[in-house]
Amino acid sequence: MKNTIKSQPKGKVSKDVKSYGNDPYFQKKAKESKAFLEKHGFPEELIIKK
């Protein structure tokens, strides 16, 4: 039996997706992430070097 990749999408793209930017849970997580990065800095492996 041969494995084939289906080219059809599994879902539909919608322009009416709700924004979670003002959701208290996500605001809390963003605040915690920002505090962590300010304290520990960004990982050197992920910084783009010029």
Steps between C-alpha positions, in 0.01 A plus 500: 500500500633841406488802734346805337477858624158658470513847349163604638497714816362349821300812588376830370675832548278763657549876514264522798728344762467649848806684633629380836722805548281643777425168670618511866667156478714598201579843646626330817717259299644784290582700813673197659697434181614860476613501864694175448677633191586827674650305792681222309545643151435340165676167424820550299407213267195689377661841446572576134863599464598752232 
